[in-house]
Amino acid sequence: MAHAFKVGDHVRWNSEAGHASGRIVKVHTRDTEYKGHMRRCSEDDPQYEIHSDRTDHVAMHKGAALQKIG
């Protein structure tokens, strides 16, 4: 199945501090442990690992939380 986003896409999302942006570095399609928590992922509902533009922070979000930039 085609994913809404791919590695290298520039995206934005809402964070506790307002909008954040970054580049997708990995697409997870199987359940995976991330920062001590199990994240549920599948081919139909992947989660995306994103490296922030402003910090070294790496976040993981479902596609519904992301918006492609450019």
N, C-alpha and C positions, 0 to 999 in steps of 0.2 A: 504494500500500500504506500502511496506517495504521502510524505509528511508535509505539513504546512510550511515548515521551516527546515533549513539545512545548515550544516556546518559552514561558518563564514558569514551568515546573514547578520545584519546589524538590526537589533531589535530594541524596543523600550518596554518598560513595565512599571506598574505602580509599586513603590516600596513604602516603608514606614516614613521615610524622609521625603516623600514626593516621587516624582518620576525618576527612573534610572534607565541607563542604556548600556548596551554592550554587544559583544559578538558571540554567537553560538560557537562553542568549542566541541560539543559532543551531543549526540542524540541518543537517549536511552529508550530502548524498546522492550526491555525485560526489567522485572523488579530489581531494584538495587538499593543498597544501603548508602546513604549520603549524610554526612555529618551526624552520624549516630542514629539516624531514623530510616526506617524502611520506606522507600518511595515506590509506589505502584505505577508501573509503566507497561505498556503493551504496544504492539504494532499499530493498533487502532487509536491508542491514547498515549503517545510518547511524552517524555519530559525532556527538557532541553537544559543543558549546562551552559551557563553564560558567564563570560568574563567581563566585568564592569569596565566601562570606558574611563572612569575617574579614579578607581582604586584597584587594588589587587584582589578584591572580593570576587568569589565565584558563587553564583546563585543557580538554583534549579527551579524551573517553572514548567507548568503545562502550557501547551500552545494557546489555550483560551486566555491566558494572562498576558500574552505577548502581542506586540504590534510591530510590524516590519517598518523600518525606517529606510527611505530612499528606494 
